[in-house]
Amino acid sequence: MFNSIFKKAITVAVITVLLDFLFHYFFTTPMETLTYFVIKFLLAFTVATALFSFKHLPKSKHPYLIIFITGLIFSTLMSTYYRAWELGEAYTPFGSRAPNIL
């Protein structure tokens, strides 16, 4: 069972980072840092592992609500990391963003 959860979580994390990498490669300047993609991979893997480990998910009356809440947690953690990086390391003024989307 653990092996199956691990494979599913790795697959989700790889797809998440690959899609995000392609988005940033083609649509943002400057490109995101390696740290950004590593953090995104680790968060996606952790959240996917938690989701796939949740034994009551298939029996739940509202599985999409659980998936939505898990996605919300992932997005909140990623946004918090990213905003902290902008304010703390990149010294980006509050109210603006470090990378510009074309």
N, C-alpha and C positions, 0 to 999 in steps of 0.2 A: 504494500500500500504506500509506504513512504517513497519508494522508487517512482511510482506513478505520480504522486503529488510533486516530487522534485522535477520530473520531466515536464509536467504541465506548467509549473511555475517558471522554469527556465525558458520554455517556449513563449510564455506571455511576456517575460522580461525582455527577451531578445527582440520580439516583434515590436514592443513598445519603444525600445531604444532605436531600433532600425527606422521605424516610421518617423520618430522625432529627429533623428540624424538627417534623414532625407529632407525633411521640412526645413531644418536649419541650414543645410547645405545649399538648397536652392532659393530660399526666401529671406535669409537674415544676413546682415552684415554688422559686425564681425561674427564669425562662426563661434558657436559655444565652445567652452573649454572641455577638456577630457574629464575634469572633476564633475562637471554638470552631468555628463552622460553616465559616469560611474554611479553617482548618487541616484540618478533616475533608474538605472538598472537595479541597484540594491533595493530601492523603495518598491519598484514594480515586482521584484522577486518576493519581497517580504509580504506585500499585500496579497499577491497571488497565492502564496503558500498559505496564508491565513484563510483566504477564501476557499481554497480547495480542501483545507483541513477541517473546515466547519462541517461537522457531521449532520447537522440538521438542515442544511441547505436544500437537498432534494425533497425533504419532507415538509419544508416550509410552505405556508399558504401564499407567501409573498416573496418568492426568490429574487425577483427583480428589485425589490426594495433593499434587500441585503446587498445585491450587486451595486446598486446606486450608492448606498452608504459607504461601501468599501471604496468605490471610485472617488467619492467625496473625500474620504480620509486620505487617499493617495494624492489627490490634487491639492489638498490643503497642506500636506507635508512637503510636497514638491514646491509649491508656491512660497511657503515659509522659508525653505532653504534658499530658494532663488532670490527672494527679496532681501534676506539677511546678507547674502553675498553681495548684492548690488550696493546696499547701504554700508556694509562693513569693509569690504575689500576693494570694490571698484570705486568707492566714494561718489556714487551717482547721487545727485540731489534727490531728495524725497519728492515724489510726484512725477519723475521721469524714469525712463527705462534705459538700461545699458545697451542691449542690442537693438538696432533699428530694423523693423520688418519692412522690407521693400514694398 
